[in-house]
Amino acid sequence: MYKEHNKIKIGIFSTVVVFAIIFFLTNSFLITQFRNELNKQVKTVASIYHEKLTNENVDSQYLLNTLLPLIDQLDIPMIISTKKSDGTFNYQHLNISIDATLNSDNYNSMIQKLRYRMDSNNNPLTVIEVNNQPIIQIHYGDSILIKNIRWIPYVEFGFAAIVLLLMILGFNLIQSSEKNHVYVGMAKETAHQLGTPISSLMGWVKLLESDIKDKKHIHKSMKRDLSKLENISDKFNKIGSKPKLINLDIRKILCGVIDYYKSKLPKTSTTRIDFIDKSSSTILIKGDNILLYWAFENIIKNSIDSIRNSNGLIQIVYFVIDNEIIISFIDNGIGIDRKNKKNIFKPGFSTKSKGWGIGLNLSRRIIEDMHKGSLRLVKSKTDETIFQVRLNFPIS
């Protein structure tokens, strides 16, 4: 379950990164397009300026006074620099806010900084040149629209980062909630499993207090119940720690679980539990005997609980393909509703009135997290439900 959540988190993060890259590339393309259009407009003004100066008898100042209102309508920050004979420059600026109280030196210094900044984004357009030296140039910056567009990816990325953070927090809350369901389910399962041997032991103690003669039988029964308590303790202890994996024959574990449940079925019950072995060789994997027994026990118990008819049949089919042991648990119970199929492995989910929703979740954790296998619902309809376990071998 946690692996699935981690995959979802990675998927969301990757999606956000991909969209961020797309936004930046799209934004860069739009800015380039707008700048090209802007360049065309400024070039038109520069061409008119150049044409008037070279072909008509007008001075530059008169032309500036004539063209400035036209240029001003473009709403583009612009500086027109005119190089004087002494090498200094005269500047005309449009759509630029400059403090009117600045002295000449500070004004020129600020204008030059703005000019260099504009030239870094857009190449200046030369209106008049002498001996390949520009005399009059138009320097222009980005329009307000381009400046605003430039910030769009940052805003979108910031928004995406906030959404990503909220989603991660949401998944963490879901994980925390699932952990709480696991703890509650484990506590109830512990109480349930401890209840029977403890009650039995209390009964044997009362019999001993009554000075019954058959103490050997009582002693044997008490040892059996104590063994059950030890087994239960081992189960829950191994869930909370890293188990030591040893070589195991899965078939023997399955046969042990099947024999246990066959002995538990009422004598009047017509339910059959069949073990179908389709493997001709003995395959050993590294695993934990108690935990795998517990996992298979939960799956078979789930099948038994689902049977409502008088001819119940549970088949455990064991076979080997390539480097996998495949175990199918097939029953002819009532099946699982389509709406519940996605929830059956979630902790706390149960369709039984007295169920705690821990069995299948626990089995999946044991098989997938501790033994690197898989447990999934292959098929479920009325009279046929199939759970399948896959275990790789050898497991390092």
C-alpha positions as CSV (number, residue, x, y, z in Angstrom):
1,M,0.0,0.0,0.0
2,Y,2.8,2.4,0.9
3,K,4.6,1.5,-2.3
4,E,1.5,2.5,-4.3
5,H,1.3,5.8,-2.5
6,N,5.0,6.5,-3.2
7,K,4.5,5.7,-6.8
8,I,1.5,8.1,-6.9
9,K,3.6,10.8,-5.3
10,I,6.4,10.3,-7.8
11,G,3.9,10.4,-10.6
12,I,2.4,13.6,-9.4
13,F,5.8,15.2,-8.9
14,S,6.9,14.1,-12.4
15,T,3.7,15.5,-13.9
16,V,4.3,18.9,-12.2
17,V,7.9,19.0,-13.4
18,V,6.8,18.1,-17.0
19,F,4.1,20.8,-17.0
20,A,6.5,23.3,-15.5
21,I,8.9,22.6,-18.4
22,I,6.1,22.9,-20.9
23,F,5.0,26.2,-19.4
24,F,8.5,27.7,-19.5
25,L,9.0,26.5,-23.1
26,T,5.6,27.9,-24.2
27,N,6.3,31.1,-22.4
28,S,9.7,31.5,-24.1
29,F,8.0,30.8,-27.4
30,L,5.3,33.5,-26.8
31,I,7.9,36.0,-25.6
32,T,10.0,35.4,-28.8
33,Q,6.9,35.8,-31.0
34,F,5.9,39.1,-29.2
35,R,9.4,40.4,-29.5
36,N,9.5,39.6,-33.2
37,E,6.2,41.5,-33.6
38,L,7.6,44.4,-31.5
39,N,10.8,44.4,-33.6
40,K,8.7,44.8,-36.8
41,Q,6.8,47.8,-35.3
42,V,10.0,49.5,-34.2
43,K,11.7,48.8,-37.5
44,T,8.8,50.5,-39.3
45,V,9.3,53.6,-37.2
46,A,13.0,53.4,-37.7
47,S,12.5,53.1,-41.5
48,I,10.2,56.1,-41.6
49,Y,12.7,58.1,-39.4
50,H,15.6,57.1,-41.7
51,E,13.6,57.9,-44.9
52,K,12.7,61.3,-43.7
53,L,16.2,62.2,-42.6
54,T,17.9,61.1,-45.8
55,N,15.4,62.1,-48.5
56,E,13.7,65.1,-47.1
57,N,15.0,68.5,-45.9
58,V,14.1,68.2,-42.2
59,D,16.3,68.2,-39.1
60,S,16.3,65.5,-36.5
61,Q,14.7,67.6,-33.8
62,Y,11.7,68.5,-36.0
63,L,11.4,64.8,-37.0
64,L,11.5,63.8,-33.4
65,N,8.7,66.2,-32.5
66,T,6.7,64.8,-35.4
67,L,7.3,61.1,-34.8
68,L,7.4,61.0,-31.0
69,P,3.5,61.1,-30.7
70,L,3.4,58.2,-33.2
71,I,6.0,56.2,-31.4
72,D,4.3,56.9,-28.1
73,Q,1.2,55.1,-29.2
74,L,3.2,51.8,-29.4
75,D,3.3,51.9,-25.6
76,I,6.9,50.6,-25.7
77,P,9.7,51.8,-23.4
78,M,12.1,53.5,-25.8
79,I,15.2,55.6,-25.9
80,I,16.4,57.5,-29.0
81,S,20.1,58.3,-28.7
82,T,21.8,60.9,-30.9
83,K,25.6,61.0,-30.9
84,K,26.9,64.6,-30.9
85,S,30.1,65.8,-32.5
86,D,31.9,65.8,-29.2
87,G,31.2,62.1,-28.7
88,T,28.5,62.6,-26.1
89,F,24.9,61.6,-26.5
90,N,21.6,63.3,-26.5
91,Y,18.7,61.2,-25.3
92,Q,15.0,61.2,-25.9
93,H,12.9,58.7,-23.9
94,L,9.3,57.5,-24.1
95,N,7.2,55.4,-21.7
96,I,9.9,55.5,-19.1
97,S,9.4,56.9,-15.6
98,I,12.4,59.0,-14.5
99,D,12.6,61.3,-11.6
100,A,12.4,64.8,-13.0
101,T,14.5,66.3,-10.2
102,L,17.6,64.3,-11.2
103,N,20.6,66.4,-12.3
104,S,22.1,65.9,-15.7
105,D,24.8,63.5,-14.7
106,N,22.5,61.2,-12.8
107,Y,19.9,61.4,-15.6
108,N,22.5,60.3,-18.2
109,S,23.8,57.6,-15.9
110,M,20.3,56.2,-15.4
111,I,19.5,56.4,-19.1
112,Q,22.7,54.6,-20.0
113,K,21.8,51.7,-17.6
114,L,18.4,51.5,-19.1
115,R,19.8,51.5,-22.6
116,Y,22.2,48.7,-21.8
117,R,19.4,46.7,-20.3
118,M,17.2,47.2,-23.3
119,D,20.1,46.3,-25.7
120,S,20.6,43.0,-23.8
121,N,17.0,41.9,-24.8
122,N,16.6,43.7,-28.1
123,N,19.2,44.8,-30.6
124,P,19.1,48.6,-31.1
125,L,18.0,49.8,-34.5
126,T,20.3,52.2,-36.3
127,V,18.5,55.1,-38.1
128,I,21.5,57.1,-39.3
129,E,25.1,56.0,-39.5
130,V,28.3,57.7,-40.8
131,N,31.4,55.8,-41.7
132,N,29.7,52.6,-40.3
133,Q,29.3,54.4,-37.0
134,P,25.8,54.7,-35.6
135,I,24.7,58.3,-35.0
136,I,21.0,57.9,-34.3
137,Q,19.7,54.7,-32.7
138,I,16.5,53.5,-31.3
139,H,16.8,51.4,-28.1
140,Y,13.6,49.7,-26.9
141,G,12.6,47.3,-24.2
142,D,9.8,44.8,-23.7
143,S,6.2,46.0,-23.6
144,I,4.1,45.7,-20.4
145,L,2.4,42.6,-22.0
146,I,5.7,40.8,-22.4
147,K,6.9,41.7,-18.9
148,N,3.6,40.3,-17.5
149,I,3.8,37.1,-19.7
150,R,7.3,36.5,-18.4
151,W,6.0,36.0,-14.8
152,I,3.2,33.6,-15.8
153,P,5.3,30.3,-15.6
154,Y,6.6,31.4,-12.1
155,V,3.1,32.0,-10.9
156,E,1.9,28.7,-12.4
157,F,4.9,26.8,-11.0
158,G,4.2,28.3,-7.6
159,F,0.6,27.3,-7.8
160,A,1.6,23.8,-8.9
161,A,4.0,23.5,-6.0
162,I,1.3,24.5,-3.6
163,V,-1.1,21.9,-5.1
164,L,1.7,19.3,-5.0
165,L,2.4,20.1,-1.3
166,L,-1.3,19.9,-0.5
167,M,-1.6,16.5,-2.3
168,I,1.4,15.1,-0.5
169,L,0.0,16.3,2.8
170,G,-3.3,14.6,1.8
171,F,-1.6,11.3,1.0
172,N,0.3,11.5,4.3
173,L,-3.0,12.0,6.1
174,I,-4.4,9.0,4.2
175,Q,-1.4,6.9,5.2
176,S,-1.7,8.0,8.8
177,S,-5.4,7.1,8.7
178,E,-4.6,3.7,7.2
179,K,-2.0,3.2,9.9
180,N,-4.6,3.9,12.6
181,H,-6.9,1.4,10.9
182,V,-4.1,-1.2,10.9
183,Y,-3.4,-0.5,14.6
184,V,-7.1,-0.8,15.5
185,G,-7.5,-4.0,13.4
186,M,-4.3,-5.5,14.8
187,A,-5.5,-4.8,18.4
188,K,-8.9,-6.4,17.7
189,E,-7.2,-9.4,15.9
190,T,-4.8,-9.8,18.9
191,A,-7.7,-9.7,21.4
192,H,-9.6,-12.2,19.3
193,Q,-6.7,-14.6,18.9
194,L,-5.7,-14.4,22.5
195,G,-9.3,-14.8,23.7
196,T,-9.7,-18.5,22.9
197,P,-6.5,-19.9,24.5
198,I,-6.7,-17.6,27.5
199,S,-10.3,-18.7,28.2
200,S,-9.3,-22.3,27.8
201,L,-6.4,-21.9,30.2
202,M,-8.7,-20.2,32.8
203,G,-11.0,-23.3,32.5
204,W,-8.1,-25.7,33.0
205,V,-7.0,-23.7,36.1
206,K,-10.4,-24.0,37.6
207,L,-10.4,-27.7,37.0
208,L,-7.0,-28.0,38.7
209,E,-8.4,-26.1,41.7
210,S,-11.2,-28.6,41.9
211,D,-8.6,-31.4,42.5
212,I,-9.6,-33.4,39.4
213,K,-7.7,-36.7,39.0
214,D,-6.9,-36.5,35.3
215,K,-4.1,-33.9,35.6
216,K,-2.0,-35.4,32.8
217,H,-4.7,-34.6,30.3
218,I,-5.1,-31.1,31.7
219,H,-1.3,-30.6,31.7
220,K,-1.2,-31.6,28.0
221,S,-4.1,-29.3,27.1
222,M,-2.5,-26.4,28.9
223,K,0.8,-26.9,27.1
224,R,-1.1,-26.9,23.8
225,D,-2.9,-23.6,24.7
226,L,0.4,-22.1,25.8
227,S,1.9,-23.1,22.5
228,K,-0.9,-21.3,20.8
229,L,-0.2,-18.2,22.8
230,E,3.5,-18.4,21.9
231,N,2.6,-18.7,18.2
232,I,0.3,-15.7,18.4
233,S,3.0,-13.7,20.1
234,D,5.5,-14.7,17.4
235,K,3.1,-13.6,14.7
236,F,2.6,-10.1,16.0
237,N,6.2,-9.7,17.0
238,K,7.4,-10.5,13.5
239,I,5.0,-8.0,11.9
240,G,6.7,-5.2,13.8
241,S,10.3,-6.3,13.0
242,K,12.3,-7.6,10.1
243,P,11.8,-11.4,10.0
244,K,14.7,-13.8,9.5
245,L,14.1,-15.6,6.2
246,I,15.0,-19.3,5.8
247,N,14.6,-22.0,3.1
248,L,10.9,-23.1,3.1
249,D,8.7,-25.5,1.1
250,I,5.6,-23.5,0.4
251,R,3.6,-26.7,-0.3
252,K,4.1,-27.9,3.3
253,I,2.9,-24.6,4.7
254,L,-0.2,-24.7,2.5
255,C,-0.9,-28.3,3.4
256,G,-0.6,-27.3,7.1
257,V,-3.1,-24.5,6.8
258,I,-5.5,-26.7,4.8
259,D,-5.3,-29.5,7.3
260,Y,-6.0,-27.0,10.1
261,Y,-9.1,-25.6,8.5
262,K,-10.4,-29.0,7.5
263,S,-10.3,-30.0,11.1
264,K,-12.1,-26.8,12.1
265,L,-15.0,-27.3,9.7
266,P,-18.1,-28.7,11.3
267,K,-18.8,-32.4,10.7
268,T,-22.1,-31.5,9.2
269,S,-20.5,-29.1,6.8
270,T,-20.5,-30.0,3.1
271,T,-17.7,-27.5,2.3
272,R,-14.6,-29.1,0.7
273,I,-11.1,-27.8,0.7
274,D,-9.0,-29.3,-2.0
275,F,-5.3,-28.9,-2.6
276,I,-4.3,-29.3,-6.3
277,D,-0.6,-29.7,-6.8
278,K,0.5,-29.2,-10.4
279,S,4.2,-29.0,-9.7
280,S,6.4,-32.0,-10.1
281,S,9.4,-30.6,-8.2
282,T,10.1,-29.3,-4.7
283,I,10.9,-25.6,-4.8
284,L,12.4,-23.8,-1.8
285,I,12.2,-20.1,-1.3
286,K,13.5,-17.9,1.5
287,G,10.7,-16.9,3.8
288,D,9.2,-16.8,7.2
289,N,7.1,-19.9,8.1
290,I,4.9,-18.3,10.6
291,L,4.1,-15.2,8.6
292,L,3.4,-17.1,5.4
293,Y,1.2,-19.5,7.3
294,W,-0.7,-16.5,8.7
295,A,-1.0,-14.9,5.2
296,F,-2.5,-18.1,3.6
297,E,-4.6,-18.7,6.7
298,N,-6.3,-15.2,6.2
299,I,-6.9,-15.9,2.5
300,I,-8.5,-19.3,3.1
301,K,-10.6,-18.0,6.0
302,N,-11.8,-15.2,3.7
303,S,-12.9,-17.9,1.2
304,I,-14.7,-20.0,3.9
305,D,-16.6,-16.9,5.2
306,S,-17.8,-16.1,1.6
307,I,-19.5,-19.5,1.1
308,R,-23.2,-19.4,1.6
309,N,-24.5,-22.5,-0.3
310,S,-24.5,-26.1,0.9
311,N,-21.9,-27.3,-1.7
312,G,-19.0,-25.0,-0.8
313,L,-15.8,-25.7,-2.6
314,I,-12.4,-24.1,-2.0
315,Q,-9.5,-25.1,-4.3
316,I,-5.9,-24.2,-3.7
317,V,-4.0,-24.7,-7.0
318,Y,-0.2,-24.8,-6.7
319,F,2.0,-24.7,-9.8
320,V,5.4,-23.3,-10.9
321,I,6.1,-21.3,-14.1
322,D,9.7,-20.2,-14.9
323,N,11.0,-18.7,-11.7
324,E,7.6,-18.1,-10.0
325,I,5.5,-20.1,-7.6
326,I,1.9,-19.3,-8.4
327,I,-0.9,-20.2,-5.9
328,S,-4.5,-19.7,-6.8
329,F,-7.2,-19.6,-4.1
330,I,-10.5,-20.4,-5.8
331,D,-13.9,-20.5,-4.0
332,N,-17.6,-20.7,-5.1
333,G,-18.7,-18.1,-2.5
334,I,-20.9,-15.1,-3.0
335,G,-18.1,-13.1,-4.6
336,I,-17.1,-9.5,-4.2
337,D,-19.2,-6.6,-5.5
338,R,-17.5,-4.5,-8.2
339,K,-17.7,-1.4,-6.0
340,N,-15.7,-3.1,-3.3
341,K,-13.0,-4.7,-5.4
342,K,-10.7,-1.7,-5.0
343,N,-11.1,-1.5,-1.3
344,I,-10.7,-5.1,-0.1
345,F,-7.0,-4.7,0.6
346,K,-7.5,-1.4,2.5
347,P,-7.1,-1.6,6.3
348,G,-10.3,-1.3,8.1
349,F,-12.5,-2.2,5.1
350,S,-14.8,-5.2,5.6
351,T,-18.2,-6.3,4.2
352,K,-18.8,-8.5,7.3
353,S,-20.8,-7.1,10.2
354,K,-18.2,-8.2,12.7
355,G,-15.2,-8.0,10.4
356,W,-12.2,-5.8,11.2
357,G,-10.8,-5.4,7.7
358,I,-7.3,-6.5,8.6
359,G,-6.9,-10.1,7.1
360,L,-6.3,-9.4,3.4
361,N,-4.3,-6.2,4.1
362,L,-2.1,-8.2,6.5
363,S,-1.7,-11.0,3.9
364,R,-0.7,-8.5,1.3
365,R,1.9,-6.8,3.6
366,I,3.4,-10.2,4.4
367,I,3.6,-11.4,0.8
368,E,4.5,-8.2,-0.9
369,D,6.5,-6.1,1.6
370,M,8.3,-9.0,3.5
371,H,8.6,-11.6,0.7
372,K,8.7,-9.4,-2.4
373,G,5.8,-11.3,-4.0
374,S,2.3,-10.2,-5.1
375,L,-1.2,-10.8,-3.9
376,R,-4.1,-9.7,-6.1
377,L,-7.8,-10.4,-6.8
378,V,-7.8,-12.0,-10.3
379,K,-11.5,-12.5,-10.7
380,S,-14.7,-12.3,-8.7
381,K,-18.3,-13.1,-9.6
382,T,-21.0,-15.2,-8.1
383,D,-19.8,-18.8,-7.5
384,E,-16.2,-18.0,-8.5
385,T,-13.6,-15.8,-6.8
386,I,-9.9,-16.2,-7.5
387,F,-7.1,-14.7,-5.4
388,Q,-3.6,-15.3,-6.7
389,V,-0.2,-15.3,-4.9
390,R,3.0,-15.0,-6.8
391,L,6.4,-15.6,-5.2
392,N,9.7,-15.4,-7.0
393,F,12.5,-17.9,-6.3
394,P,15.2,-17.9,-5.2
395,I,14.7,-14.7,-3.1
396,S,18.0,-13.1,-2.1
